Amino acid sequence: MKTDPVSKLGIVSAYVFLGFVSLLTLFPFWYGIVASFSSSRAITSGEVFLWPIEFNTVAYQRLFDDGQLIMAMGNTVLVTVAGTLFNMVMTILAAYPLSRKRLAGRSWLLMLITFTMLFVAGLIPNFILIKSLGLMNSYWAVWLPGLISTYNMFVMKTFMEGLPGEIEESASIDGAGDWRILLQIYLPLCKPILAALSLFYAVGWWNSYFNVMLYITKSTKLTVMVKLYQMVSAVDSNLLNSMNGNEGLEQVLLTPEALKAAAVVIVVTPILCVYPFLQKHFVKGVLIGSVKG
């Protein structure tokens, strides 16, 4: 069967357009990588574009030289992994019963939960609550306020409602209870939405900044976002001179722009490494969770 030349031209044009848009999307990140490996002179003179100019790794050395950033990255991994685990457990435990029409008071519970999406207590009451509970300088002060996302819970609830009801009926006839139905039947069928929501939660925890800055004051417990912010903010000419103690080669090669570019590369790379492993389930989960209901 021959392909219509007009159709073939349309397909080629679509691929060219999508390729061009993809390059535009990737260029800012690529430029950040290039700038992080370029010299101060090249960056300030505008010579940096597609390839590093006067290649060097001074920006990365400056970020990692005292070991504080490595400690902060370890803290961020702990916050991200534990926070994502807590989020998924609470989301599943909320979404499953709310997806069952036999739940008593289901409509009222949904109304109350929806209310939390429209109205929040505010910053000051939350701060007073965390402080009164004695959770300052504890990661629980970060985890507890964000223990569950109402929107993500509704997405999972909608996904579970889209599963055939006969599965639950047949399992109930065989004597399975709610816990067994949830753990052995529903969760294996929910892999796409679990992967999608896990990635959403993980990215949110990895990028968490404000709550950490608000509730964590110990430098040994800061996450990578807050630590990078402090490092980049500290890089002005006078403070940098006092840190380096001289006007040597490092002073010439390092600029705030290079440090910011290196910081962006450091915080984005881990998420980019995780995403390909979840991409298959991620796309399917997002599509199903958005069109059902």
N, C-alpha and C positions, 0 to 999 in steps of 0.2 A: 504493500500500500504506500503510494507516494504521498509525501507531505506537501501540503499547500505552501508555495513560496512565501505567501503573505504571513501564514501562521509561523513558518520557520523564522522569518524576519522578526516577528513579534516576540518569539521566544528568545532569540539572540539579544534583542533590544532590552528585554526584561532582565536577562542575565548581566548585561553590561551595566544597566542602571543599578541593579542590586549590588554588583561588585563595586561600583563607584561609591554608593552610599556606605558600604562596608568599610572601604578605605577611609572615607571621611570620619567614620565612627572610631576606627582604630588609630587614626593619626594622632590625636591628643595624647594617648597613652604611649605611643611610639616616640613622640617628641619628648615626653617626660623621661623616658629611658635614655634617649640621646643626650638630653640636657644634663642628666645626672652624671654622665661620664665625660662631659665636656669641661673645658677650662673656664675660669672666670672671664678672661679676656674675650673668648669666643662668644660667650653668652651675652655679655654686655654690649658687644659690637654687632650682635645680630647675625653672626655667621652660622649659627647652629640651625640646621633644618632637618635633613634626613639621616645624617651620619654624625657621630661624635667628632668634635674638633679638639685636637690636643688631648687625646684620650687620657683619663686619669680616674682614680677611684677615691679621691680625697673626701668627697661628700659621704660615701659609705663608711670610710675609716673614721670620720668625725662623729658619725652617729653611733658607731659600735665601739669606739675606743675605750670607754669607761665601763662597759658591760651593763649599764643601766637599761639600755634598749632591749638587750637579750632577756633580762629579767622581766621587763614590761611585756615582751611578746609571750613569755611563759604565763604571765598573769592573764593575758588576753586569751590564750588558748584555754586556760582553766575556766574563765568566765564564759567563753563561747560554748565549749563542750557541755559544761554543767548546765548553763542557761538553756541551751537548745534541748537538752534531755528533759529538764523540768517543764519547758514549754510544751513539748510534744506529749508528755504524760498527761498534763492538765488539759491540753486541747483534745486528746483522744477521750479522756474520761468525761469531758463535758459534751463533746459532739455525739458520741454514741447514744447515750440516753435521750438527748434532745432530738435525735433523728428517728426515734421510735414513737409513733403516734399513740401508743398505749400508755405513755408516760403520763401520770396524773399531774394536772396543773401545767402541762407543757406550754400552752399558749401564754400563761401568765409569766412563766420563767423566761420565755423568749422575749416578752415585752420588757421585763426588767433588765435582761442582758442587753437588749438593744438600747435601753436608756443610758447605759454606761458608754455607748459610742457617741452620744450627743452631749453629755455633761460629765465633767471631771471635777474633782475636788479642788485642784489648783496646786501651785508649787509650794506655797507656805504651809498649808495644812499637811501636805505629804512630808515636808521636811520636819515639821513638829512631830508627826507620827513616828517617823523613822528614828528621830532622836529620842523620843520618849520610850521607844522599845529597846533602846540601847544597841542599835544596829550600826551606828556610825563606825567607819573604818572596817566594815565587814561587807563581804560580797553579797550577803543576804539583803543588804540595803539596795543593791542593784538588781538582784534577781526577783525579789518579792513584788515590787511595783510593776514589773513587766512579766509576771508569771504566765500570763495568757493574753493572746491577742483576740479580741472579740471577732474581728473580721476574719482572721484565719480559722477560728473555731466555726464560724458560719460556713466557710468554704468547705471544711471537712464534713460538717453536718450535711451540706447539700450533696456532697459526693456519696456519703453513706446512704442517703435517701434514694439515690439513683441506682443502688444495687438491688437486684431482684429480691422481693420479699419472700419468695418461695424458699430461698436459701435458709432464712431464719426459721421458717415454718418446719421444714424438713429436719433441721437440726434439733428443734424443740421436740418434735415427735420422737426423735431418737434419744431424748433425755438430756440434751445439752442445756446447760444454764447460760445466763447472760455472759458470764466471764469467759466460758469456753467458746461461745459464739464469737465474742469480740476478739479473743486472742488467737484462736485457731482458724477462724473462718473470715472474719471481716478484715483484720489487719493484713493478712497476705493479699487480699484483694485491693487493699488501699495503698499498695506500694507507690503508685505514681503520685498521689496527693501527699503521702508521707514524705517522699523525697522533695517535692516542691516546697512544702511548708518548712521542712527542716532547713532547706537552703535559705528561705526567707528569714527564719529565726536566726540562723547562724550568721548571716550577713549583718543583721541588726545588732547582734551582740558583738561581733567583730568591730563594727563601727561605733559602738557605744562610747559616748564622750561626756555628755552633760551630766548624767547621773553619777558617773564615776568622779567627775570633777567636783560634784556637789557633796557627795557622801564619803569619799575617800580622800584623806589628807596625808596618810603615810606614803612616802615616796616609794617604799618597797612593794606597795600594793597597787600602784598606778598601772593602767593598761597602756598599750602601745600608742593609742590615739592621743591620750593626754600627755604622755611623755614626749611624743614627737612635736606636739604643739608647744610644749615648754622649750624644747631644743630649738625649734625654728624661731620662736619668739625671742630667744636669747641671742640670736645671731644678728647683732648690729656691729658696726665697725669698732666701737670702743670696747664692747664686751668681748668681741672676738679677739681683739689684740690682747686683752688681759688673760684670756683662756690660752692662747698660743704663746704669749710671752715674747714674741718677736715678730718681725715682718718678713719671715722666710717664704719659702716656696708654697707652703700650705696656705698662707694668708693670701697669696696671689691667686691661687687656683680655686679657692673656696668662696662662694657667694651665697646669699640667702636663696636665690633662685635655684642654684644647684642642689642645695640642701632640701628645699621643698620638693624638687623633682625626685630626689632619692627617697624622701619620705613617702611620696605617693607610690613609687614602685614597690617599696617594702610592704606597705599595707594592702596593696591590691593583689600582689602576686599570690599569696596563699589562697585567696578566694578563686582566682583564675585556675589554680591547680586542682581545686576540688570540683569546680563546676563541670568539667568534661565527664566525670564519673557519674554525675547525676542528671546530665542533660537529657537522656532518653526519657527517664521518668518525669523530669521536671516539665518538659514541654507538654507531655500527655496530661499530667496532673493539673497544670494551669488551665488547659483548654477544657477538660472535663469539669473542673471546679467552677468554671466561669459560665458555662452554657446550661448546666443543669438547673432545675428549679423553676 
